[in-house]
Amino acid sequence: MAFFHNRDVNLVNLHSAITAAAMGGGGAFWSVYLLKAGFGVPVLLVIIASVFFSRLAIRAFLISVAIRIGVRSTLILGTLAMAISFPFVAEVHGVGPALYALIAVTALADTIYWPSYHAYYAAVGDEDHRGQQLGLREAVSAVLGIVAPVAAGWVLVNYGARATFFTTAAIQAAAALPLFWTPDIPVKRSAPGAYAYAFRRAGIFIGDGINSSAYFIVWQIALFLTLGESYLAYGGALAIASLVGAVSGLLLGRLIDSGKGMRAVWISVGLGCLVIVLRGSSLHNPTLAVTANALGSLVGCIYIPTVGTPIYNRAKRSPCVIRFNIVAEAGWDVGIGGGLLIAAFMVWLGAPPTRVVFLALVGIAVVFVVLRRYYAEHDDERLDAALAAEPQETAKI
């Protein structure tokens, strides 16, 4: 298992696992708690979209921060900012100052955290083992996801929102600890061509953003409503999903690294489309909804390494890894924010949230086109490298 030999990736994966516990715990209840607080579904979707558009508006400042303190320190800062944002959720009970503060703090924290996280992961990872490293990350996150949503739902029911989101904040803050043992990555003051390189590859981020708006956010709301707005039932459904997906990412990550990325694309996108159809057809059917949600976790452990491999490898090859991810996150914000506004309009017109999940088919189609082009080239490179190495191996024998 050569992909285990990279100490820095192992530490970042540990950081990712702790963050996954926070995001799968209180983070998974962010939107459904606001739904229970009295916001209608269209209004809630607009609120979430406003977070992503706010990120888009303030993202430009991040490069100056990264130049001053480096990518690792920026990631630590973002990790702590994410922790600070969670307690604000518990104070929202309607439209007012608490809601505006939540949107602003969450947008700022996300703006610092996610580009620096993806940039750092791209920089310290290995291109030859990228699929397996991502597969391990998703598998460990899935294992933690078995416990986290059940625990968060139980705390929310028995001790209230403040206990839930303050506990989530403490877990998220702990995710910064492994990063103190990893190397810093400086950022150049100037990187000619960096933004142009990233903009030419922005299609996958917009497509994945549209997919995520319906496949994850709208679906979480639809699942919660289908399960009778029960925190415990919702947490249990998320736990079952994590149990199903715990090992699948490792298997497909090896397929990607062995030069069979096109198979991974067909498997992940094909299963993704199947799950979208099942989720969109689960109206008023809790059993089908839980089943579709569980299959979604399986797809996630396959889909994320398949999509993440070209993104991280291209970021590492770019003139500047942090600038690449600033553009990447901006494209994703456009996709997911636009998708959420379309979803809000559809629900306002009378469409059930479950049916709105079909919107994800548009985004995943865009992703499929981009991935096919990348893996067609990438798999050929792997095959050429293997053929070139054969005479050398024969000579050694």
Buried (B, 14 or more C-beta within 10 A) or exposed (E): EEBEEBEBBBBBBBBBBBBBBBBBBBBBBBBBBBBBBEBEBBBBBBBBBBBBBBBBEBBEEBBEBBBEBBBBBBBBBBBBBBBBBBBBBBBBEEEEEBBEBBBBBBBBBBBBBBBBBBBBBBBBBBBBBBBBBBBBBBBBBBBBBBBBBBBBBBBBEEEEBEBBBBBBBEBBBBBBBBBEEBEBBEBEEEBEEBBEBBBEBBBBBBBBBBBBBBBBBBBBBBBBBBBEEBBBBBBBBBBBBBBBBBBBBBBBBBBBBBBBBBBBBBBBBBBBBEBBBBBBBBBEBBEBBBBBBBBBBBBBBBBBBBBBBBBBBBBBEBBBBBBBBBBBBBBBBBBBBBBBBBBBBBBBEEBBBBBBBBBBBBBBBBBBEBBBEBBEEBBEEBEEEEEEEEEEEEEEE
